[in-house]
Amino acid sequence: MNRKFPVFLDIAGKEIHIYGAGKIATRRVETLLLFAPCLTVHAPEFSIQLQKAALEEKLRIQREVFQPGSIPRDTFMVLAATDDPAVNNSIYEECREKGILVNVCSDQTRCDFHFPGIAVKDDLVIGINAGGKDHRLAKRWTDKIRKEVEEDGYDIQAEKASDNSKSEEDGT
């Protein structure tokens, strides 16, 4: 068994570099933006969503391919999401050498962390992971939990829990 321990990290203001700008990278960037990091996306071309986020100054884009030795040492985390396994491997090796957390989107064996499915409402953040092996299972549960949290009564449930704890404190 090689389960990953769930950890919630404060990434606000942390330097995070994403290499690649396809569908997977775009989805992950959109999720990361919920947590206010300093994102730089490196790729020769960018999705419309990433270009828009750059225009809104939510992230920086660098029109370039990965060059070995180019990852800044003060980087907190890297996502390798190019469509070239050799490039992703080179990114992984450089991050390992520099002690930078890395996730290679196409190879779970080259990940210091898994990128979870996320459900967010206000301060409530729920991460879902299926061991990096069953993405459909993780997506199905993420969608179910997200629907419950975002649409079906998070506020009511939180209010009920708050009311119950007040009742217990009051002895009622």
Secondary structure, 3 states (H helix, E strand, C coil): CCCCCCCCCCCCCCEEEEECCCHHHHHHHHHHHHHCCEEEEEECCCCHHHHHHHHCCCCEEEECCCCCCCCCCCCCEEEECCCCHHHHHHHHHHHHHHCCEEEECCCHHHECCCCCEEEEECCEEEEECCCCCCHHHHHHHHHHHHHHHHCCCHHHHHHHHHHHHHHHHHCC
